[in-house]
Amino acid sequence: MLTSDDLCSLRWDATAGTVAIIDQTLLPHTLRWCHLDSLEAFCHAIASMQVRGAPLIGVTAAFGLANALSRDPSSNNLEVARAALLATRPTAVNLHWALRRVVHEVADLPPEQRADRALDCARRLREEDITSCSRIGERGLELLRALPVEGRLNIMTHCNAGWLATIQWGTALAPIYKAHAAGMPVHVWVSETRPRNQGTNLTAWELQRAGVPCTVVADNSCAELMRRGQVDCVLVGSDRTAANGDVCNKVGTCLKALAAREYGVPFYVALPLSTVDMDCPTGGDIPIEERDAAEVLAVAGLDAAGENLEVNLAGAGTRAFNPAFDITPAALVSALVTERGVVSASQDGLSVLLQG
Amino acid sequence: MLTSDDLCSLRWDATAGTVAIIDQTLLPHTLRWCHLDSLEAFCHAIASMQVRGAPLIGVTAAFGLANALSRDPSSNNLEVARAALLATRPTAVNLHWALRRVVHEVADLPPEQRADRALDCARRLREEDITSCSRIGERGLELLRALPVEGRLNIMTHCNAGWLATIQWGTALAPIYKAHAAGMPVHVWVSETRPRNQGTNLTAWELQRAGVPCTVVADNSCAELMRRGQVDCVLVGSDRTAANGDVCNKVGTCLKALAAREYGVPFYVALPLSTVDMDCPTGGDIPIEERDAAEVLAVAGLDAAGENLEVNLAGAGTRAFNPAFDITPAALVSALVTERGVVSASQDGLSVLLQG
């Protein structure tokens, strides 16, 4: 039996005073925990995507800042470490947010009190994330229970919005873990999520580890599965949600929403309210990251000898284009599932929660 | 400058009396022509997918039967060779059709006349396919010219419906080749087409060989490209078309049609009339092939040393499901482009052509 500690992406060992993370670049083939015990190690973990997922990046950075202050609590080092951590993934909103939270708490303290306070703050951020995701799970579980399905509940997801992207539970996967724990017969269609294959590499791995039945499919299969009646709902995460309820998430999400509408399948988006950006009126105002073409043209896996290596798919001189996200119009979203409740994907729905 | 012989999947050398095909399993990394000169070689070429695409399979089988009769024109050998070729891909409709055409022409002839007549029939099937695809290209070119686009015309395709799937021209790619030859500034978005990557492996290769500008994208990107206004039309092939105009094509096709409707992009399907199955009232009556899960969980490419090998993407014990086709409802299809003309995707549209 796995404990919650086995379904967790970042451990804090209070006795040893150390942080350990799963090196996600080695998944699904190798589960390796790395102890982080220097500013360089924390920065490398984030920059090299050993840890990824906005909530997890934020918490990791907070522990990194605390670690730096335990060696040198001076104001100069506070600023040096903050800047180094911020530079690892400059566009991740949670990284800014988490570092700001720590700096805000420690900057005015005498240096000798800073390390303990920073560590305390990092541990609180970690606990807050777990609580927030757990609540998303409970809210989402109510939605799953309300679906008019007898027998096995088939849920389709996209990319990785599980505990590997947060600390525990995840966002989109949290309701699934809660349902499985409650004894509901759930089965997850894991969309492989080209081009980086986070579905195959991360989501299938973490669901299997938790004992949740799942099946990987090509992203292309999702309409066909829905046409056959083999999908009871779609449940995905969100990287940024606009004020009108438009959802920016991993590229390919919108296609699932379009297929869901065509075949009458509910399409739910699970998100912490920290991803809502009321400064973006619509999805059209959200900038879409364009990543390296090499992600489309090459892929990593295990060869026959069990060695992890990358192979080139395309012929020499082939060009590729790689937008990392797409926009799902609010009209295609059946509901937003947040830690404060389930609302319509609309300005009205979000306003109620954010004012509450 | 490439000649039409360089943009052709199967050559007949009248002087040497031999057939040569491109081994498509080696593309895009190696272009190797294989001479086929025994029944075994022809059967292997089809069964191992050195040749694929329904029209190309049919023509290859016809040449195989002629080759067998050149060695032994007896009625017994005619039946043995026909059965062997038919067994290579038992579900491919064009294989039945082409073999039936040859047998029909030679069965009642004196044995000494059979080999020449079979060869003549195979050569005619080859020429007919070229003519049919060329006409699809001309009909489709008219549609492309009618699009209200100034400057570069951005066409999205899926899978491979080019000359590698036929003899020359292709179906969906034929209008693109005609447009390029006519000096129209075309650019093709090549959807990689998971899980077998025919977009990256075959379509990008044949377009580059013909000098047509193209860019590979993850299948997941298609809605995002349309949202940005970067797609002027979608042009795909069809493996089978039902009497009501529903289209069965490579899995992922329906998702492009759904995105095209959402963003107001015309969605055209190019097909030879031989793929229309008036015995299937709707797409729901077409059986969908389910292929090996390994196609989703492993991928082939070139390693750093230039060696072609396969790598496993998923962790041990991962399950996958792999439907090879999906159904695009007729209501999502802007027009069917055939060798006899462009019609609506409907019973009325198809009836006019098939009666004509």
Boltz contact constraints between the chains, C-beta under 6 A:
constraints:
  - contact:
      token1: [A, 28]
      token2: [B, 315]
      max_distance: 6.0
  - contact:
      token1: [A, 194]
      token2: [B, 194]
      max_distance: 6.0
  - contact:
      token1: [A, 194]
      token2: [B, 218]
      max_distance: 6.0
  - contact:
      token1: [A, 194]
      token2: [B, 220]
      max_distance: 6.0
  - contact:
      token1: [A, 195]
      token2: [B, 218]
      max_distance: 6.0
  - contact:
      token1: [A, 197]
      token2: [B, 313]
      max_distance: 6.0
  - contact:
      token1: [A, 200]
      token2: [B, 313]
      max_distance: 6.0
  - contact:
      token1: [A, 200]
      token2: [B, 314]
      max_distance: 6.0
  - contact:
      token1: [A, 204]
      token2: [B, 318]
      max_distance: 6.0
  - contact:
      token1: [A, 205]
      token2: [B, 315]
      max_distance: 6.0
  - contact:
      token1: [A, 215]
      token2: [B, 319]
      max_distance: 6.0
  - contact:
      token1: [A, 215]
      token2: [B, 321]
      max_distance: 6.0
  - contact:
      token1: [A, 216]
      token2: [B, 296]
      max_distance: 6.0
  - contact:
      token1: [A, 216]
      token2: [B, 318]
      max_distance: 6.0
  - contact:
      token1: [A, 216]
      token2: [B, 320]
      max_distance: 6.0
  - contact:
      token1: [A, 217]
      token2: [B, 321]
      max_distance: 6.0
  - contact:
      token1: [A, 218]
      token2: [B, 194]
      max_distance: 6.0
  - contact:
      token1: [A, 218]
      token2: [B, 195]
      max_distance: 6.0
  - contact:
      token1: [A, 218]
      token2: [B, 296]
      max_distance: 6.0
  - contact:
      token1: [A, 219]
      token2: [B, 219]
      max_distance: 6.0
  - contact:
      token1: [A, 219]
      token2: [B, 220]
      max_distance: 6.0
  - contact:
      token1: [A, 220]
      token2: [B, 194]
      max_distance: 6.0
  - contact:
      token1: [A, 220]
      token2: [B, 219]
      max_distance: 6.0
  - contact:
      token1: [A, 220]
      token2: [B, 251]
      max_distance: 6.0
  - contact:
      token1: [A, 220]
      token2: [B, 252]
      max_distance: 6.0
  - contact:
      token1: [A, 221]
      token2: [B, 251]
      max_distance: 6.0
  - contact:
      token1: [A, 221]
      token2: [B, 323]
      max_distance: 6.0
  - contact:
      token1: [A, 223]
      token2: [B, 254]
      max_distance: 6.0
  - contact:
      token1: [A, 223]
      token2: [B, 255]
      max_distance: 6.0
  - contact:
      token1: [A, 223]
      token2: [B, 326]
      max_distance: 6.0
  - contact:
      token1: [A, 224]
      token2: [B, 251]
      max_distance: 6.0
  - contact:
      token1: [A, 224]
      token2: [B, 323]
      max_distance: 6.0
  - contact:
      token1: [A, 224]
      token2: [B, 326]
      max_distance: 6.0
  - contact:
      token1: [A, 251]
      token2: [B, 220]
      max_distance: 6.0
  - contact:
      token1: [A, 251]
      token2: [B, 221]
      max_distance: 6.0
  - contact:
      token1: [A, 251]
      token2: [B, 224]
      max_distance: 6.0
  - contact:
      token1: [A, 252]
      token2: [B, 220]
      max_distance: 6.0
  - contact:
      token1: [A, 254]
      token2: [B, 223]
      max_distance: 6.0
  - contact:
      token1: [A, 255]
      token2: [B, 223]
      max_distance: 6.0
  - contact:
      token1: [A, 255]
      token2: [B, 255]
      max_distance: 6.0
  - contact:
      token1: [A, 258]
      token2: [B, 258]
      max_distance: 6.0
  - contact:
      token1: [A, 258]
      token2: [B, 262]
      max_distance: 6.0
  - contact:
      token1: [A, 262]
      token2: [B, 258]
      max_distance: 6.0
  - contact:
      token1: [A, 296]
      token2: [B, 216]
      max_distance: 6.0
  - contact:
      token1: [A, 296]
      token2: [B, 218]
      max_distance: 6.0
  - contact:
      token1: [A, 299]
      token2: [B, 299]
      max_distance: 6.0
  - contact:
      token1: [A, 301]
      token2: [B, 311]
      max_distance: 6.0
  - contact:
      token1: [A, 301]
      token2: [B, 312]
      max_distance: 6.0
  - contact:
      token1: [A, 301]
      token2: [B, 313]
      max_distance: 6.0
  - contact:
      token1: [A, 302]
      token2: [B, 311]
      max_distance: 6.0
  - contact:
      token1: [A, 302]
      token2: [B, 312]
      max_distance: 6.0
  - contact:
      token1: [A, 303]
      token2: [B, 309]
      max_distance: 6.0
  - contact:
      token1: [A, 303]
      token2: [B, 311]
      max_distance: 6.0
  - contact:
      token1: [A, 309]
      token2: [B, 303]
      max_distance: 6.0
  - contact:
      token1: [A, 311]
      token2: [B, 301]
      max_distance: 6.0
  - contact:
      token1: [A, 311]
      token2: [B, 302]
      max_distance: 6.0
  - contact:
      token1: [A, 311]
      token2: [B, 303]
      max_distance: 6.0
  - contact:
      token1: [A, 311]
      token2: [B, 311]
      max_distance: 6.0
  - contact:
      token1: [A, 312]
      token2: [B, 301]
      max_distance: 6.0
  - contact:
      token1: [A, 312]
      token2: [B, 302]
      max_distance: 6.0
  - contact:
      token1: [A, 313]
      token2: [B, 197]
      max_distance: 6.0
  - contact:
      token1: [A, 313]
      token2: [B, 200]
      max_distance: 6.0
  - contact:
      token1: [A, 313]
      token2: [B, 301]
      max_distance: 6.0
  - contact:
      token1: [A, 314]
      token2: [B, 200]
      max_distance: 6.0
  - contact:
      token1: [A, 315]
      token2: [B, 28]
      max_distance: 6.0
  - contact:
      token1: [A, 315]
      token2: [B, 205]
      max_distance: 6.0
  - contact:
      token1: [A, 318]
      token2: [B, 204]
      max_distance: 6.0
  - contact:
      token1: [A, 318]
      token2: [B, 216]
      max_distance: 6.0
  - contact:
      token1: [A, 319]
      token2: [B, 215]
      max_distance: 6.0
  - contact:
      token1: [A, 320]
      token2: [B, 216]
      max_distance: 6.0
  - contact:
      token1: [A, 321]
      token2: [B, 215]
      max_distance: 6.0
  - contact:
      token1: [A, 321]
      token2: [B, 217]
      max_distance: 6.0
  - contact:
      token1: [A, 323]
      token2: [B, 221]
      max_distance: 6.0
  - contact:
      token1: [A, 323]
      token2: [B, 224]
      max_distance: 6.0
  - contact:
      token1: [A, 326]
      token2: [B, 223]
      max_distance: 6.0
  - contact:
      token1: [A, 326]
      token2: [B, 224]
      max_distance: 6.0
